[in-house]
Amino acid sequence: MCIRDRYMGMEIENTLAHDNRLSLKEIYAIWDETIPSTWFTRLIATQKLKLPNGQEVTLPIFAYYNSLEIDTILIGGIHGREPAGAVAITKEASFIVEQGENRSILVLPLMNPWGYYNHIRYGPSGNSVTDCMYALGRDKAPLCEESEKIVHFFLNEIKILKGATVLDLHEDPGYEEGGTPYKETGTYLYLIGEDAKSHQITHQIKSQLQKCPLPLINNGMTRFHETIKDGIIENSPDGSIDEFLSVLGASPVLTLETLLLSETCPPINARVNVYQQVIRSFLQ
């Protein structure tokens, strides 16, 4: 029995086929078929999903990696209303595996399958599945089971090497809080880590974004009142998995955002194409 069938028990299609995202079935199938036997496939957490017919299924959150000591990390699908990252990483699965011949890679392509399926930002608990406030000593307990298990995985099952590079693909759906504050689309980066701004990979990603169809926003303000300067927001203490990974020694930790004016503006295919090119630039 293949991995996707073992944990899902049935085929699940998306409820939002109109935006052309890959279905959960397709995402699990692509990774199941692409990851070689020399890689690890680790089930790090699960989520329960109730289908319209009342049936409950289990959605797996997988980590794929080719070493226990990691120097390169790709993350997607933390927030369910931001599908382009999960889709782009999955479409680049074969390329990512090829790059694993020369480096130790960890891929977390779909961190919140429940949110992805339901087109909801957070997980079933109503909290971010990768909230790390507890791990960073700022909260008394984990906010949800997924975040607890994800932190446990990073602390106990693998080692993040000092200077490991991280690319976390998000989107900024300004429309989700009632009316977008943005008049135009574009991209920007959160950046964390020692000497992260001067790192070669940071320059590569910025260069890639400056010439892409969703160009880097040089200066501006996010809906969270964060200042974008030269396309970057630096060292945001947001309690995210990105901040947590920087504490573990990763640098640079790059979080890419695209301004969304609506669910389909820019179209998901355009966003995915940009993210695919960024992934290739990140791994070069």
MILOSE-446607 format. One line per 2 residues: their letters; for each residue x, y, z negated of C-alpha. Coordinates in Angstrom, 1 decimal, padded with zeros to 4 digits. Example, Ala and Ser with C-alpha at 12.3 -4.5 7.8 and 13.67 -1.06 7.14 Angstrom:
AS = 012.3/-004.5/-007.8 | 013.7/-001.1/-007.1 $
//
This chain:
MC = 000.0/000.0/000.0 | 001.4/003.4/000.9 $
IR = 001.9/006.1/-001.7 | -000.9/008.4/-000.6 $
DR = -003.5/005.6/-000.8 | -002.1/004.2/-004.1 $
YM = -002.8/007.5/-005.9 | -005.7/009.0/-003.9 $
GM = -007.7/005.8/-003.4 | -009.5/007.3/-000.4 $
EI = -009.1/009.8/002.4 | -009.8/013.4/001.5 $
EN = -010.4/016.1/004.1 | -010.3/019.8/003.4 $
TL = -013.3/021.9/002.6 | -011.7/024.9/004.4 $
AH = -010.9/023.4/007.8 | -011.6/026.8/009.4 $
DN = -008.2/028.2/008.3 | -006.3/025.4/010.0 $
RL = -004.4/024.3/007.0 | -003.2/020.7/006.9 $
SL = -005.6/018.4/004.9 | -004.4/016.8/001.7 $
KE = -004.5/013.5/003.6 | -002.1/014.9/006.2 $
IY = 000.3/016.4/003.7 | 000.7/013.2/001.7 $
AI = 000.9/011.1/004.9 | 003.7/013.2/006.4 $
WD = 005.9/013.0/003.3 | 005.1/009.3/002.9 $
ET = 006.3/008.6/006.5 | 009.3/011.0/006.4 $
IP = 011.1/010.4/003.1 | 013.7/007.7/003.6 $
ST = 014.2/004.8/001.1 | 017.5/006.5/-000.1 $
WF = 015.5/009.4/-001.6 | 013.6/009.4/-004.8 $
TR = 009.8/009.9/-004.8 | 008.7/010.8/-008.3 $
LI = 005.1/011.3/-009.4 | 005.6/014.1/-012.0 $
AT = 001.9/015.0/-012.7 | -001.6/014.4/-011.5 $
QK = -004.9/016.3/-011.3 | -008.5/015.0/-011.2 $
LK = -010.7/016.1/-008.4 | -014.5/015.6/-008.3 $
LP = -015.8/015.3/-004.7 | -019.2/016.6/-003.6 $
NG = -020.5/013.0/-003.7 | -019.6/012.8/-007.4 $
QE = -016.7/010.5/-007.0 | -013.5/011.4/-009.0 $
VT = -010.1/010.9/-007.4 | -006.6/011.4/-008.6 $
LP = -004.3/013.9/-006.8 | -000.6/013.3/-007.2 $
IF = 002.0/016.1/-007.6 | 005.2/014.6/-006.1 $
AY = 008.9/015.5/-006.2 | 011.2/014.3/-003.5 $
YN = 014.9/014.4/-004.0 | 018.1/012.7/-002.8 $
SL = 020.3/013.2/-005.9 | 019.9/013.5/-009.7 $
EI = 022.1/016.6/-009.5 | 020.4/019.3/-007.5 $
DT = 021.9/022.3/-005.6 | 018.9/023.2/-003.3 $
IL = 015.2/023.5/-004.2 | 012.2/024.2/-002.1 $
IG = 008.8/024.8/-003.7 | 005.3/025.3/-002.2 $
GI = 001.7/025.2/-003.0 | 001.7/026.6/-006.6 $
HG = -001.3/028.7/-006.0 | -004.2/027.2/-004.1 $
RE = -005.2/030.4/-002.2 | -001.7/030.5/-000.8 $
PA = -001.5/027.5/001.6 | 001.2/028.6/004.1 $
GA = 004.2/027.5/001.9 | 002.9/024.0/001.4 $
VA = 002.1/023.7/005.1 | 005.4/025.1/006.3 $
IT = 007.5/022.9/004.0 | 005.6/019.8/005.1 $
KE = 005.9/020.7/008.8 | 009.7/021.0/008.2 $
AS = 009.9/017.7/006.3 | 012.1/015.9/008.9 $
FI = 014.5/018.9/009.1 | 014.7/019.1/005.3 $
VE = 015.6/015.4/005.1 | 018.3/015.9/007.8 $
QG = 019.8/018.7/005.8 | 020.0/016.3/002.8 $
EN = 022.9/014.6/004.5 | 025.1/017.4/003.4 $
RS = 023.5/018.6/000.1 | 021.4/017.6/-002.8 $
IL = 017.8/018.7/-002.2 | 014.7/018.7/-004.4 $
VL = 011.4/019.3/-002.6 | 008.2/020.1/-004.4 $
PL = 005.9/020.7/-001.4 | 002.5/020.8/-003.1 $
MN = 002.4/021.7/-006.8 | -001.3/022.3/-007.1 $
PW = -003.3/020.0/-004.8 | -006.5/020.6/-006.7 $
GY = -006.2/024.3/-006.1 | -005.2/023.8/-002.5 $
YN = -008.3/021.6/-001.8 | -010.6/024.0/-003.6 $
HI = -008.9/027.2/-002.4 | -008.5/028.4/-006.0 $
RY = -005.4/030.1/-007.3 | -004.9/028.1/-010.5 $
GP = -005.3/024.4/-011.4 | -008.4/022.8/-013.0 $
SG = -007.5/024.2/-016.5 | -007.7/027.7/-015.1 $
NS = -004.0/028.3/-015.7 | -000.9/028.3/-013.5 $
VT = 000.4/024.7/-013.1 | 003.9/026.0/-013.3 $
DC = 003.6/028.5/-016.2 | 006.8/028.3/-018.2 $
MY = 006.2/030.8/-021.0 | 006.4/027.9/-023.5 $
AL = 009.7/026.6/-022.0 | 011.1/030.2/-022.2 $
GR = 010.2/030.5/-025.8 | 007.4/033.1/-025.4 $
DK = 004.4/030.9/-026.1 | 003.5/028.3/-028.8 $
AP = 002.4/025.6/-026.4 | 002.1/024.7/-022.7 $
LC = -000.9/026.2/-021.0 | -001.8/023.0/-019.2 $
EE = -000.8/019.4/-018.8 | 000.8/020.0/-015.4 $
SE = 003.1/022.7/-016.6 | 004.2/020.6/-019.5 $
KI = 005.0/017.6/-017.3 | 006.8/019.8/-014.7 $
VH = 009.0/021.4/-017.3 | 009.8/017.9/-018.7 $
FF = 010.8/016.7/-015.3 | 013.3/019.6/-014.9 $
LN = 014.7/019.2/-018.4 | 014.9/015.4/-018.6 $
EI = 015.0/013.7/-015.2 | 017.3/015.8/-013.1 $
KI = 020.1/018.3/-013.5 | 020.0/021.8/-011.8 $
LK = 023.5/022.6/-010.9 | 024.8/026.1/-011.7 $
GA = 024.4/028.3/-008.6 | 021.6/026.1/-007.2 $
TV = 019.6/028.0/-004.6 | 015.8/028.1/-004.8 $
LD = 013.2/029.1/-002.2 | 009.6/029.3/-003.6 $
LH = 007.0/030.1/-000.9 | 004.0/032.1/-002.1 $
ED = 001.5/034.6/-000.6 | -000.1/037.7/-002.0 $
PG = -003.9/037.6/-001.4 | -004.8/041.1/-002.4 $
YE = -008.4/040.5/-001.4 | -008.9/038.0/-004.2 $
EG = -009.6/040.6/-006.9 | -012.2/042.5/-004.9 $
GT = -011.0/044.5/-001.9 | -007.5/044.6/-000.7 $
PY = -005.1/047.4/-001.8 | -003.0/046.8/001.3 $
KE = -003.6/048.4/004.6 | -001.0/046.4/006.6 $
TG = 000.5/043.0/006.2 | 004.2/042.2/005.8 $
TY = 006.6/040.3/003.5 | 008.6/040.9/000.4 $
LY = 010.8/039.0/-002.0 | 011.1/038.4/-005.7 $
LI = 014.8/037.8/-006.5 | 016.3/036.4/-009.7 $
GE = 019.7/035.3/-010.7 | 023.3/036.3/-011.3 $
DA = 024.7/038.1/-008.3 | 021.6/037.1/-006.4 $
KS = 021.2/040.3/-004.4 | 024.7/040.0/-002.9 $
HQ = 024.4/036.2/-002.2 | 024.8/035.1/001.4 $
IT = 021.5/033.3/001.4 | 019.7/036.4/000.3 $
HQ = 021.2/038.3/003.2 | 020.2/035.5/005.6 $
IK = 016.6/035.5/004.5 | 016.3/039.3/004.5 $
SQ = 017.8/039.4/008.0 | 015.3/036.7/009.2 $
LQ = 012.4/038.6/007.7 | 013.4/042.0/009.2 $
KC = 013.0/040.6/012.7 | 010.0/038.4/012.2 $
PL = 006.4/039.1/013.2 | 005.5/039.8/009.5 $
PL = 008.4/042.1/008.8 | 010.0/042.9/005.4 $
IN = 008.4/045.8/003.6 | 011.3/048.0/002.7 $
NG = 009.6/050.1/000.0 | 006.2/050.0/-001.6 $
MT = 004.2/048.9/-004.6 | 002.4/045.5/-005.2 $
RF = -001.1/045.2/-006.6 | 000.6/044.3/-009.9 $
HE = 002.3/047.7/-009.9 | 005.7/046.3/-009.2 $
TI = 008.1/048.4/-007.1 | 009.5/047.0/-003.9 $
KD = 012.9/048.4/-003.0 | 014.8/047.3/000.1 $
GI = 012.3/044.5/000.4 | 013.0/043.1/-003.0 $
IE = 011.6/043.0/-006.6 | 014.4/042.1/-008.9 $
NS = 014.4/040.0/-012.1 | 010.7/040.1/-012.9 $
PD = 010.1/038.5/-016.4 | 006.9/036.8/-015.4 $
GS = 007.3/033.4/-017.2 | 007.2/031.6/-013.9 $
ID = 009.0/028.5/-012.8 | 011.3/030.8/-010.8 $
EF = 012.4/032.6/-014.0 | 012.8/029.2/-015.7 $
LS = 015.0/027.8/-013.0 | 017.2/030.9/-013.2 $
VL = 017.6/030.2/-016.9 | 018.7/026.7/-016.0 $
GA = 021.5/028.3/-013.9 | 019.9/028.6/-010.4 $
SP = 020.8/031.6/-008.3 | 019.6/033.1/-006.1 $
VL = 016.0/032.2/-006.8 | 014.0/033.6/-003.9 $
TL = 010.2/033.9/-004.0 | 008.7/034.9/-000.7 $
ET = 005.4/036.7/-000.5 | 003.2/037.7/002.5 $
LL = 000.5/040.3/002.1 | -002.9/038.8/003.0 $
LS = -005.6/041.2/004.0 | -008.2/038.3/004.0 $
ET = -008.2/034.5/004.0 | -007.4/034.6/007.7 $
CP = -005.5/037.8/008.2 | -002.8/037.3/009.2 $
PI = -003.8/033.9/010.6 | -002.3/030.9/008.8 $
NA = -000.5/029.7/011.9 | 001.4/033.0/012.1 $
RV = 002.3/032.8/008.4 | 003.4/029.2/008.6 $
NV = 005.6/029.9/011.7 | 007.4/032.7/009.8 $
YQ = 007.9/030.4/006.7 | 009.2/027.6/008.9 $
QV = 011.9/029.9/010.3 | 012.7/031.1/006.7 $
IR = 013.1/027.5/005.6 | 015.6/026.8/008.4 $
SF = 017.5/030.0/007.6 | 017.6/029.1/003.9 $
LQ = 019.0/025.6/004.7 | 021.6/026.7/007.3 $
//
